Amino acid sequence: MASRSREEMTAAVFPVRVFTLEEEEVEEQTEVEEQREEQEVEEQQRMQEALGGAPQVTVRRHRPGGDLTLMLRIALGGVNLRVQDGDGGSVFDISFTSETSSCRVGSQSLLVNHGGLSILLLCKSPADVQNICQLLFRSDNGRQDGRQERPQDGRQERPQDGPQERRQDGPRSNTADRRMAESVAMKYFMYPGCLSQQQNLLQDYQRTATYQRAFLDNEEDFRDKVVLCVGGGSGILSFFAVQAGAKRVYAVETPPIAEYLKVLLGGNGLSDRVTVLEGGLEKAELPEEVDLIVSEPIGYLLLHERKLDSFLLARKWLKPKGLMFPSSAEIHLAPFTDDQLYIEQHSRTSFWQQRGFHGINLCGLHTAALNEVLRQPIVDTFDMAALMASSARHRLDFIKDREESLHRIEIPFVFRLLQSGLVHGLAFWFDVAFTGSSSTVWLSTAPTEPLTQWYQVRCLLQTPLFAKLGQTLSGTVLMTTNQRHSYDIHITATVDQSGFRSGNLLDLKNPFFRMPTWLHG
């Protein structure tokens, strides 16, 4: 058997129907063309609905007389997508470049954007779409969106019409960095009563060093003062408060960590200056008011676990003009594009597309499985080049805000896009500020900063939105508390110039952890 050529890696053929998306009004058609289109109205309406029902975009089918053939060639030189008719004539021939992007739309369609051309491929079955996506995903280590060859510094080249700031994620390629494992995140966000969990918190240098610097840079706010530490954990914040000169510290902590904290305090000779109040904050009784409240009331996307509720509740013991560390926070959000992420999430449901699983057709549950996957916020990190606009922000003031304001947080946004492409969702990160008398110290989880245990969070839209450079994306993020110590996130978004609309409802309590494994190995 002849060996496969090094140049030709993969070739596959699929029957498809082809549509183009046209923003401009088409010229007046002949009577024959009008009759032909009337026969295709129902099918085109389905495609229009799949794309969000944008009224200013025309969906036009090519060669309506019969199916066309998609030929996909994956070679070392790149990806070539060719659509031809029954006689072998070329309808479209696209060699993927840095301007090319592809994304699954619905269960049986694939949207390909190349320059100013947008092509919608309607396949025979969801399995065909899945196979195409997997081929594109595997092509040349995942460079299905036409990225150029990586330079020697290990970073991928991306189109230069977006935000120019980028971070270096390490010596390995982004593709390798994105091999994710759910188990990695368990040690950060579960079992806070375990010493292994406390160890991981302490070993987050960015977190721990920033807290210590915020305290020591504002020694005059701590010197000879009474401090309340909410959720003392291993006691690190109580120790920092003493280092900054606090006269007395009350540390509220639940068992068994409360007992561990007493051991550390005794071993460091601080039992006389730090009093451990065992139990929840709601039942704690302090003998006096305090000058300053310190805590780490932070979950991923700032709000998860609702520790901010207890932090604000503790203000009942705060003296007038007392301080809170941290003092305020800003939630940032921005639209992002990431074909690989979107395809990955869809591929997680391929199990439910089997028609012969031990003789059972599982396809009836595929839609439910996909909806479940899309409801999961994604905890990971990303390159700044994936962002399509400057971020919007929402500020929280821990000294002035009412506790009830945390129960419903509404963030309206209007983004002016800095690059063309598919908007796959919104990316979130946060900064917290320690505002003291001498200085303000910031702890940032932005993708431009060193990684922390909180990473960043991305929320996918149910259907990606195609938008062009200079257009505006507007909408709302509504975060409401639930009974699971977390938040439900409702996103609505519209491309104002085209009318494309999409959204999603996500469960922050049930995230998908997609952090790069090189960070932990």
Rosetta blueprint (number, residue, H / E / L):
1 M L
2 A L
3 S L
4 R L
5 S L
6 R L
7 E L
8 E E
9 M E
10 T E
11 A E
12 A E
13 V E
14 F E
15 P E
16 V E
17 R E
18 V E
19 F E
20 T E
21 L E
22 E E
23 E L
24 E L
25 E L
26 V L
27 E L
28 E L
29 Q L
30 T L
31 E H
32 V H
33 E H
34 E H
35 Q H
36 R H
37 E H
38 E H
39 Q H
40 E H
41 V H
42 E H
43 E H
44 Q H
45 Q H
46 R H
47 M H
48 Q H
49 E H
50 A H
51 L L
52 G L
53 G L
54 A L
55 P L
56 Q L
57 V L
58 T E
59 V E
60 R E
61 R E
62 H E
63 R L
64 P L
65 G L
66 G L
67 D L
68 L E
69 T E
70 L E
71 M E
72 L E
73 R E
74 I E
75 A E
76 L L
77 G L
78 G E
79 V E
80 N E
81 L E
82 R E
83 V E
84 Q E
85 D L
86 G L
87 D L
88 G L
89 G L
90 S E
91 V E
92 F E
93 D E
94 I E
95 S E
96 F L
97 T L
98 S L
99 E L
100 T E
101 S E
102 S E
103 C E
104 R E
105 V E
106 G L
107 S L
108 Q L
109 S E
110 L E
111 L E
112 V E
113 N E
114 H E
115 G L
116 G L
117 L E
118 S E
119 I E
120 L E
121 L E
122 L E
123 C E
124 K L
125 S L
126 P H
127 A H
128 D H
129 V H
130 Q H
131 N H
132 I H
133 C H
134 Q H
135 L H
136 L H
137 F H
138 R H
139 S L
140 D L
141 N L
142 G L
143 R L
144 Q L
145 D L
146 G L
147 R L
148 Q L
149 E L
150 R L
151 P L
152 Q L
153 D L
154 G L
155 R L
156 Q L
157 E L
158 R L
159 P L
160 Q L
161 D L
162 G L
163 P L
164 Q L
165 E L
166 R L
167 R L
168 Q L
169 D L
170 G L
171 P L
172 R L
173 S L
174 N H
175 T H
176 A H
177 D H
178 R L
179 R L
180 M E
181 A L
182 E H
183 S H
184 V H
185 A H
186 M H
187 K H
188 Y H
189 F H
190 M L
191 Y L
192 P L
193 G L
194 C L
195 L H
196 S H
197 Q H
198 Q H
199 Q H
200 N H
201 L H
202 L H
203 Q L
204 D L
205 Y H
206 Q H
207 R H
208 T H
209 A H
210 T H
211 Y H
212 Q H
213 R H
214 A H
215 F H
216 L H
217 D L
218 N L
219 E H
220 E H
221 D H
222 F H
223 R L
224 D L
225 K L
226 V E
227 V E
228 L E
229 C E
230 V E
231 G L
232 G L
233 G L
234 S L
235 G L
236 I H
237 L H
238 S H
239 F H
240 F H
241 A H
242 V H
243 Q H
244 A L
245 G L
246 A L
247 K L
248 R E
249 V E
250 Y E
251 A E
252 V E
253 E E
254 T L
255 P L
256 P L
257 I H
258 A H
259 E H
260 Y H
261 L H
262 K H
263 V H
264 L H
265 L H
266 G H
267 G H
268 N L
269 G L
270 L L
271 S L
272 D L
273 R L
274 V E
275 T E
276 V E
277 L E
278 E E
279 G L
280 G L
281 L H
282 E H
283 K H
284 A L
285 E L
286 L L
287 P L
288 E L
289 E L
290 V E
291 D E
292 L E
293 I E
294 V E
295 S E
296 E L
297 P L
298 I L
299 G E
300 Y L
301 L L
302 L E
303 L L
304 H H
305 E H
306 R H
307 K H
308 L H
309 D H
310 S H
311 F H
312 L H
313 L H
314 A H
315 R H
316 K H
317 W H
318 L E
319 K E
320 P E
321 K E
322 G E
323 L E
324 M E
325 F E
326 P L
327 S L
328 S E
329 A E
330 E E
331 I E
332 H E
333 L E
334 A E
335 P E
336 F E
337 T L
338 D L
339 D H
340 Q H
341 L H
342 Y H
343 I H
344 E H
345 Q H
346 H H
347 S H
348 R L
349 T L
350 S H
351 F H
352 W H
353 Q H
354 Q L
355 R L
356 G L
357 F E
358 H L
359 G L
360 I E
361 N L
362 L L
363 C H
364 G H
365 L H
366 H H
367 T H
368 A H
369 A H
370 L H
371 N H
372 E H
373 V H
374 L H
375 R L
376 Q L
377 P L
378 I E
379 V E
380 D E
381 T L
382 F L
383 D L
384 M H
385 A H
386 A H
387 L E
388 M L
389 A L
390 S L
391 S L
392 A E
393 R E
394 H E
395 R E
396 L E
397 D E
398 F L
399 I L
400 K L
401 D L
402 R L
403 E H
404 E H
405 S H
406 L H
407 H L
408 R E
409 I E
410 E E
411 I E
412 P E
413 F E
414 V E
415 F E
416 R E
417 L L
418 L L
419 Q L
420 S L
421 G E
422 L E
423 V E
424 H E
425 G E
426 L E
427 A E
428 F E
429 W E
430 F E
431 D E
432 V E
433 A E
434 F E
435 T E
436 G L
437 S L
438 S L
439 S L
440 T E
441 V E
442 W E
443 L E
444 S E
445 T L
446 A L
447 P L
448 T L
449 E L
450 P L
451 L L
452 T L
453 Q L
454 W L
455 Y L
456 Q E
457 V E
458 R E
459 C E
460 L E
461 L E
462 Q E
463 T E
464 P E
465 L E
466 F E
467 A E
468 K L
469 L L
470 G L
471 Q L
472 T E
473 L E
474 S E
475 G E
476 T E
477 V E
478 L E
479 M E
480 T E
481 T E
482 N L
483 Q L
484 R L
485 H L
486 S L
487 Y E
488 D E
489 I E
490 H E
491 I E
492 T E
493 A E
494 T E
495 V E
496 D L
497 Q L
498 S L
499 G L
500 F L
501 R E
502 S E
503 G E
504 N E
505 L E
506 L E
507 D E
508 L L
509 K L
510 N L
511 P L
512 F E
513 F E
514 R L
515 M L
516 P E
517 T H
518 W H
519 L H
520 H L
521 G L
